[in-house]
Amino acid sequence: MTQSGYYLFPVIFCSCLFFFFSLISAPVSAFTMPDCPECGMVWSDTCEPFETNNETAYNEQLTAAFSSVSANVTPVPDLSNQSWTDAFLTVHNLLKERYAFSSRKAVDWDRLYNTYSPKIVDAEARNDSASYYRTIREYLFSIPDGHINVLSENGDFGARYTDIGGGYGITVNLLDSGKCIISYVAHGSEAEKKGLKPGDVVTAWNGKEIHDAINETPYIWATKKPSTSEGIFLHQQRFLTRGPVGSQVTISVISPEKGSETIHLTGYDDRYDTVNRSSFFLGKNINDYGIENTLFDIKPQISNDSVTVRTLPGGYTYIALYEESYDVYQPFKSAMVSAMSNNTPGIVLDLRFNGGGDDNLASCIAGWFAKEPVFYEFATTYDPGLHNDTIISAACTKPRPRIYEGPVVVMVSPDTISSGEGVPMVMNKTARGKIISWYGTDGAFGMVTAAAILPLDLEILYPDGASLDENKKIQVDSDSTGIGGIAPHVRVPMNEDTITRGMAGEDVQLMYALKYLEDNKN
């Protein structure tokens, strides 16, 4: 079963804090698992498959979940030998039939086809692989769902570099106040030579008011496709300061020294320096746009481990999870057992670069903090025989026999996608812990499968199933207004101070998480 996610990322305590911790049994609850006679599998305790540490047996359970629809499952169509135009029509009709969120996102499939089909026809007539690939991305990115995407065996045919290979020597950030400031100026750049400095206010870009200019910026080269209006706007800020090498822009700025002035800048090959610098919200600079393989080249820049564990000042335990794969559970469990044995006064769970994976594992992880059972989801999939969505499984988050009852902070970002959004979802349902971050999660929580293989070895991915709550309503996935995902309970301020600190290399969000834990000691 493909769960929600396809992205294949000194100890100080005192005995008076003892009552915080999971050295007591989880409380008894009157929770009753909803009936699901149509389900191929019901997981009343999502930790059970991981506690047994038998992945083969678990895979058999996942297969059993599809028992009701297995006879109607169709193979992934290989359209690689068709013309570009015919293959595009075929995959378009497949998505139109099977995409799980057409109504929720108000997708106008006919308009999309009429918009992008002529571009495919033109690209094929010119045998222009870059234009063909770019158009496929434009088509898919017009649907705000991080789970609708394309993987290419042959790269991007030079299209990305053509579009955004040039930088103008600056990055910009929008503050909570509404001001847009320069947050970074590249050393030796034309921007530096013309006197631009961090903190200068940008009021217009190429003659457009700055907010309008950001809103009109394409973001099709985002590696983790945003699903919410918040996530889209963040990527648009980052892409505003990118363009073709040799392109020219005119910006209006206000600086303390010079007042208002107009500056002309020319795009140059900076090896994606400015977009790397603008990734600081992940806690460090990450080359997430200029890499060759979007699936495998980003996470090694953050960690080579599946789980990162360390002790923070004050004795707090830091646990970073980058995905929900089967082999994550045992190191996570070890980290939790160790934290509780050491009477850690608080836990920071860092999910800011979590690419998803297995919903049941996300539910299980949340069970280490939940004080009572909570329904996690009904999972659906499209039944090609019945031509409708069918519930195939149900899952419950059950507290572990020994739970951690102390304060916990969860950090998320728009790079928290798919099942990575499951733990903060349960935190919201159970009122356990605080989500403290600059931004909310991606807002893509559906069940992902492959749609088709297109010419030039392009694999189209999309969600053909949804995650439903106990009332059988879609949960977490963004809607037609761009609202979705899991928002922070406490938003870290975006101001001159926090941006300056972040650009200097400080993990500002982590500092706010630690401050919250310190302020909430008992």
N, C-alpha and C positions, 0 to 999 in steps of 0.2 A: 504493500500500500504506500502510495506517495502521500505523506502527511504534508501539512502546510509548510512548504519550503522546498526550493530546488537548488539553492545556492550550495553547490558542491565546489564562519569563519569563526624598640625594646618593649616586651609584653608587660603591660601594666593592668592589674585588676585587683579587686579586693573581695573578700568573702561576702561582703554586704550585698554584692550584686548577684549572689548565687540564685536568688529566686527568679531571675530573669530567664533562666536557661531551660533547655529541654531535658532536664533530668527528672521530668515528671511525665506521666503518661498523657497522651492526648485526650481531651475531654470526650465524653460520650455525647452523641448528637442524635436527634430524631430524624435526621436526613434520610429520605427514601429515594432511591434511584428511580428516575422516570421509566415507565414502561416503554419498551421498544421492540415489539414483536417482529418487526421487519428487519431488525439489525442482524447482520451476520456475526457481529462481535459486540459484547458489552464489557467494558473494563470498569468494574466497580472500584478497583484500586489500580491506578495506572502505574504504580511503582512495582507491582508484582512481576511484570515481565523483565524488569531490569535488576531486581533483587535476585532472581534466580540465575542471572548471568548466563542465560542460554539464548543466544541470538537466533539460532536456528529454529528453536521452538517458537520464539516470538514472531519470526517471519511467517511461520505457518499460521499464527493467529491473524496476522495482517492480511494474508491471503484469504483466510476464512471470512474476513469482513466483507469481501467482494462476492461472496457466494451467490447472493441474490441477483447479481447483474453479470456474473462471469460468462454466462452463455451468450450474452449480447455484446461483449467487449469486442471492439474491432481493432485490428493492428494499426499502428501509426502509418499513415500513408506516405510513401516515398514518391515525391513529385519531382525528384531531381532531374529526371529526363524529359520533363515537360517544358514547354516554352515558359518564359518568365511570366507572361501575361496569363496563360492558362493556369499555371500553378498558383498565382496570386488569387485568381477567382475561386479556385477550389478551396484554398485555405481560408479565404474570406467567408465563404458559405459555411464552412465547418465551424468557424468561430461564431458566426451569427447564430448557428443552431445550438451550440453547446456551451458557450461562455456562460458562466454561472451568475454574472452580475450585470447583465444587459439592462434589466429594469432598474436595478439599484443605482446604476450610474447613468441611466437615460442615454444609452448608446444609440446613436442614429446610424445603423450599419449601412443603409443605402447612401447616406450622405458621405460616409467615409469612403465607400467604394468609388463613388463618382468623383471624389476629390483626388484619390491617389492612383486609381487605375490608369488615367492618362499619363501620369508620370512613369509608371512601370512600362507602359507601351513605348514611351519615348526613350527610356533608358535601354530597352531591348533593341529598339531600332538602331541605336547608336552603339550597341554592345558596350555600354558604359556600366561596368560593375559597381563603381563607386556610387553612381546615381541610383542604381537599383537598390543597393544596400541601404543607402541613406533614406530612400523612400519607404522601404520596409520599416525602418526605425521610426520615421515620422508617422506612419500609419499606426504602429503599435503604441507610440508615445502619446497619440491623441486620446487614448483611453487611459485615464489615471489609475492604473493598477500595476504595482510593482511585479506582479506575477505574469503579466503579459509581456514577453520579451523575446529576443532573438539571440541565439548563440551561433557564432560563425566559426567554422573550422579553418577558414582562410583569412582571418583578420577582417579589417574594415576596408580593404582595397584602397587605402590612402584617403578615404573620405574624412575621417576624423581630423587628421593633420591638416587637410585642406581647409576645414571649417574652423578649427580652434587651435591650430599649431602655433599661432602667434599670441604673445602677451604684450601688454602695454606698460609693464613695469610696476603695476599697482594692483592691490586688491581693495575691495570695498565691503563694508558691512552696514546693514541697517540697524540703528539703535532702537531701544524701546521707546525713545522719545520721538521717533519718526525721522530723525536726522540720518543721513547717509554719510559715513566718514571713510576716508582712506585709512585702511588698517595696516598696510604694508607698502613700502616703496623699495624696489630692488636696487641694490647697490650698483652704481655705474650705469644705471638705465637712463634713458632720455627723460623719464619722469623725474628722476632725482636731479639731473642736470638743470631741469627747468624749475627746480625749487619746490616740488611737491613733497609734502611731509605727512607722516601718520597723524591723524587728527583733523586734517583739512576736511572741510565739508564739501561734498559734491552735490550740486543742485540740479545739474542737467547733463545729459549724455547725448551727443550728436543732435543737439537742439531740442531734445525731449526732456520734460520734467523727469527727475531721476526715478521716481516710483513707477511712472509709466514706462520708462525705458527698461527697468528691471522686468516688469510684467510682460513686456513684449520680447524678451530674450529667449531664444530657443534653448532647450535643455536636453536634446535627444542623445547627447553623448554622456549623460549620467550613467555611471556603472551600476549603481543600485537605483533602479527607476523609482522616483517618488510617486506616492499615491494620494497624498493630501495636498491641499492648497499651501499649507505651511512648508511641506517638504519641497514642493515645486518652487516656491519663492526662494528658498535657501539655495537651490541649485542655480536658479536664475541669477542670483547675486554673484555666484562664483563664475558663471559663464559670461556675465556682462563684460568682464575685463579680458575676454579672449576673442580672437578673431583670426582671419587669415594672415599669414606673414605678409607684411607690406601694406596691410590695410591701415587706413587712417581714421582716427576718431577725434572729436572735439569735445572737451569737457569743460563745464563751468564749475569753478571751485571758489570757496571762501576760506582764506587763511588769516590767522591773527596778524601776521606780519604785512601781508600785501592786500588784504581785503578781497574784493571780488576780482576774478580774472578768468580769462579763457585760455585753455592750454590745448595745443595740438600734439597728438602722440601717434607714433607709427608702430604697428605690430611687428615684433621680431621673435625669432625662434629662441625661446628661453627654456626649452626642454620642460615645459609645463610648470615652471617654477611658481608662478602666481597661484595656480590652482592647488599645487601642493601646499603652499603656505596657507591657503584658505580652508584647509581641512582641520584646523586646530581644534574644532569643536569635538573631535574624537580624542582629544587629550595629547595629540602629537601630530606632527606633519606627516601626511600619508600621500603618496603618489597614487591616487585612485582614478585619475583620468588618463594618464600617459602610459599606462602599462599595456602589455601585449595581450595577456589573458585575464579577463575580468574575473574569472572564477578562482584562479589559483595564484595570482600574482600580488594580491592586496594583503591578505591575512599574514603572510610571512613577514611583512613590514611591522606587524603589531606583535605577533607571538608565533613561535613554532609549536606551542603546546595546544592541546584541546581545551585545557582549563588552566588558568593562571591563578595562583594563590600566593598571597604574601601578607605579612603583618604590617599594619599601618601605625603611625604614631598614635600613642594612647592605647595600643594593644588591640585595635579594631582589626577584624579580618576582612581582607579584600579578596573577592572571588570573581574572576572574569570568565564568562562563558561565551564562546564564539559561534557555537552551533548546538543543535540538539541531535547528535548522532549517538548510536548505541554505546560507543566506547567512552562517552563523556560521563556517564552516570557514576562509575566507580571512583574516578578521581574527585568528582564533585562530592560524593558521599564521604570520602576520606577527609576532604576539606571541612565538611560540616561536623563530622565526628571529632576532628581535632579541635575545631573552634569551640565546640561545646565542652570538651574535656579541659580546655584551657580557660574556660569561663570568659570568653571574649565578650567585651561590653557592648559590641555592636557589629553588624555585618554590612559591608558594601557589596552589592551584587551588580557587577558592571556588565550590561548587555548592549553597550553602545555599538559594538560591531558584531552583532549576532545575526547570522544569515539564515537561521531557521533550521528545519529538519523534521523532527518527529514531534507531533503534538502531544503524544502520550508522555514523552520524556519531559516536555515543558510542564505538563500537568503534575507529573511526579515531583519535579524540582520544587514547584510551588507548595507541594504537600509537606515539605520540611519546615514551612513557616505557617501553614494554615492551622488554625485552632479548631476548626470544625470542617466537616466535608462540604464540598461545594460542587455543583454540577459544572463540568468543563465544557462539553460540547456534544451535539449530534453532528456527525460528519456525513455529508452528502456526496454523491457523484452522479454524473449524467448517465442514464441508461439508454443506449442507442436503440434498443428494441422497443422500449416504451415511449421514447422521445420526451423524457422528463427527468427531473432531478429526483433521486431516490436516497433516503436515509439508509446508510449501511452500518453505522456503528455509533455507540454512545460511550462516553467516558466521564469519570468522576475523579476529582482531586480529593484524595483521602489523606488526612494527617498521618504522618509517620508515627510509629509507636512512641518515639521520643522526638519532640519537636523543639525548634529554637523559638523561644518566646521573647527574646530581647529585641531591641530596636533594629530595624533593617531598612537600608536605603537602596533603592534600585535606580540605576542610571541608564537612560535610553537615548536614542537619537533616531533620525530618519533612516539610519543604517540598521536599525533594529527592525527586522522584517520577518513576516511569516510566523512560524512557531516561536520565534524569539519574542513575539509580542504576547505569548501565552502567559508567562509568569506575571508581567505587570497587569494583565487582564484579571488574573485571579487575585492579585493584590487589591485591585479595585473592588472586586466582588466581596472580599472578606474583610476589607478595611484594615489589612495588615501591611505595615510598612509605608514608606513614603517614596514616591517617584520624584527624584530631584534632577533636573536637567535643563538645558537650554531649549530643547525641542521635544516633541512627542515622537512616537514610533511611526513606522512607514505607513501602516494602514492597509496592508495586503495580507490577508489571513486565510485565503482559500486553499483548496486542495489542487495541487499542480500536476499536470501531465503534459506530454508532448502532443502538439497538434499535427505537425507534418514536417517533412524534410523538403525544403525548397531547393531550386537550382542554386548552384555554387555552394552547396552543403550548408545551407542556413537552416537551423532547427528552431521552429517556433514553439514556444512554451506558453501555456495559458492555464487558468484554473477552471476545471469543469465541475468543481464541487465547492461547497461553502461550509463554514462552521456556523452552527446554529446554537442559540442559547436554549435554556429549558423550556422557553415558550415557542421554540422553533422559529425564532427570528434571527436573521443574519447578524453576526456580531463582529466588531472590530474593523471589517473592511470599509473603506471610505465610500461615501455616497456621491450623488451627482453635484453636491455643493462643495465637495472637497473636504468634508468633515469626516474624520475617521481616525483609526489608530488609538493609542493610549496616551493621553496628555499627562504632563508632569503635574503632580500635586503642588510642587514648589518649583517655579521657574527661576533659574539662575538669571540675574539681571544681565541684559546685553547693553553695556554702556562703555564709555571710553576706558574706564579702569579695567573692567573684566576683559575687554578685547586686547588692551595693551598687555595685560598679564598672560593671556592666552597666546598671543603672538610671540611673547618672550619665552614660551615653553612651559608655562605653568598649567597644570591640569586644574583649571578653575572649578569645573563641576565637582571634581573630587574634593576640593577644598570646602565647597559648600556642603557636600555630603558629610564630611567630617565635622563641620561646625554644627550641623543639625544633630548629629549623634552626641556631640559634647553637650549641646544645649538641652538634650532630652535624657540625660543621665538621671537615674533615680537613686 
